[in-house]
Amino acid sequence: MRYFWTFFWAFLLVQMLSYVVSSMTEGGVYDFTSGAIISVGVSILIIIATAVLPNEPAQKH
């Protein structure tokens, strides 16, 4: 279920970012498919980052 929510929020935020950036560029056109592809990549990077980072607090020496 956490993978679904990760993809869901990444998809929404990347689509929003894609729309805003394309609106701000001169002559830019919003493209849904490029935002969807980027959101898959962002989701994979987030899932990998959470798997690599330690879950325990750092110990003091």
C-alpha positions in Angstrom: 0.0 0.0 0.0 2.9 2.4 0.7 4.1 1.9 -2.9 0.7 2.9 -4.2 0.7 6.1 -2.1 4.3 6.9 -3.0 3.4 6.7 -6.7 0.1 8.5 -6.2 1.7 11.6 -4.6 4.7 11.5 -6.9 2.4 11.4 -9.8 0.3 14.3 -8.6 3.2 16.5 -7.6 5.2 15.8 -10.8 2.1 16.6 -13.0 1.6 19.8 -11.1 5.2 20.8 -11.5 5.2 19.9 -15.2 2.1 22.0 -15.8 3.5 25.0 -13.9 6.9 24.9 -15.6 5.3 24.5 -19.1 3.0 27.5 -18.3 6.0 29.6 -17.3 8.1 28.9 -20.3 7.4 30.9 -23.4 5.7 28.7 -25.9 5.7 25.7 -23.6 3.1 23.0 -24.0 1.9 20.8 -21.2 2.6 17.1 -21.9 0.9 14.5 -19.8 3.0 11.6 -20.9 6.3 13.1 -20.0 5.0 14.0 -16.6 3.8 10.4 -16.1 7.2 8.9 -17.1 9.1 11.3 -14.8 6.7 10.4 -11.9 7.6 6.7 -12.3 11.3 7.6 -12.1 10.7 9.8 -9.1 8.7 7.0 -7.4 11.5 4.5 -8.0 14.1 6.9 -6.6 12.0 7.6 -3.5 11.5 3.8 -2.9 15.3 3.2 -3.3 16.2 6.1 -1.0 14.0 4.8 1.8 15.5 1.3 1.4 19.1 2.5 1.6 18.8 5.1 4.4 19.0 3.6 7.9 15.9 3.6 10.1 17.7 3.7 13.5 19.1 6.9 15.0 22.8 7.5 14.9 24.7 6.3 18.0 27.0 8.7 19.9 30.6 7.7 20.4 
